[in-house]
């Protein structure tokens, strides 16, 4: 998945470091953005979803409402 990605998002700086060490060849010069969200939430936790929406909003274009 890293090979086709233009931008890679991680929650913590430790995630970025691990990616850079383990997948250096696949990452190349791709942009890695750390959202500074502690990785201590359960899967699909509503608070985590809210944080992701807020922190990622500036990086993702607004989608028009589906018809």
C-alpha positions as CSV (number, residue, x, y, z in Angstrom):
1,X,0.0,0.0,0.0
2,X,2.9,2.4,0.6
3,X,4.1,2.2,-3.0
4,X,0.9,3.8,-4.5
5,X,0.4,6.3,-1.7
6,X,1.2,10.0,-2.3
7,X,0.9,11.0,1.3
8,X,1.1,8.8,4.4
9,X,-0.7,9.7,7.6
10,X,0.4,8.3,11.0
11,X,-1.0,9.0,14.5
12,X,2.2,9.2,16.4
13,X,5.8,10.1,15.8
14,X,6.9,6.6,16.8
15,X,4.7,5.3,13.9
16,X,6.6,7.5,11.5
17,X,9.9,6.4,12.8
18,X,8.9,2.7,12.5
19,X,7.7,3.2,8.9
20,X,10.8,5.0,7.9
21,X,13.1,2.2,9.3
22,X,11.1,-0.8,8.2
23,X,9.8,0.4,4.8
24,X,12.5,2.9,3.6
25,X,12.5,1.6,0.0
26,X,8.7,1.8,-0.4
27,X,8.4,5.2,1.2
28,X,11.1,6.9,-0.9
29,X,10.6,10.7,-0.7
30,X,6.9,10.5,0.1
31,X,5.4,12.9,2.6
32,X,4.6,11.4,6.0
33,X,2.2,13.5,8.2
34,X,2.0,12.9,11.9
35,X,-1.4,13.8,13.3
36,X,-0.1,13.8,16.9
37,X,-2.9,11.6,18.2
38,X,-2.1,9.1,20.9
39,X,-2.5,5.5,19.8
40,X,-4.6,4.4,22.8
41,X,-8.1,4.4,21.3
42,X,-10.2,1.4,20.6
43,X,-11.2,0.6,17.0
44,X,-13.9,3.0,15.7
45,X,-13.9,5.0,19.0
46,X,-16.2,8.0,18.4
47,X,-13.6,10.4,20.0
48,X,-10.9,9.0,17.7
49,X,-13.1,9.5,14.7
50,X,-13.8,13.1,15.7
51,X,-10.0,13.8,16.2
52,X,-9.2,12.2,12.8
53,X,-11.8,14.3,11.1
54,X,-10.5,17.5,12.7
55,X,-6.8,16.8,12.2
56,X,-7.1,15.6,8.6
57,X,-9.5,18.2,7.4
58,X,-6.7,20.6,6.3
59,X,-5.1,17.8,4.2
60,X,-8.1,16.4,2.4
61,X,-10.3,18.3,-0.1
62,X,-14.0,18.7,0.8
63,X,-16.2,16.2,-0.9
64,X,-19.4,17.4,-2.4
65,X,-22.5,15.8,-0.9
66,X,-23.6,12.7,-2.8
67,X,-26.8,13.1,-4.8
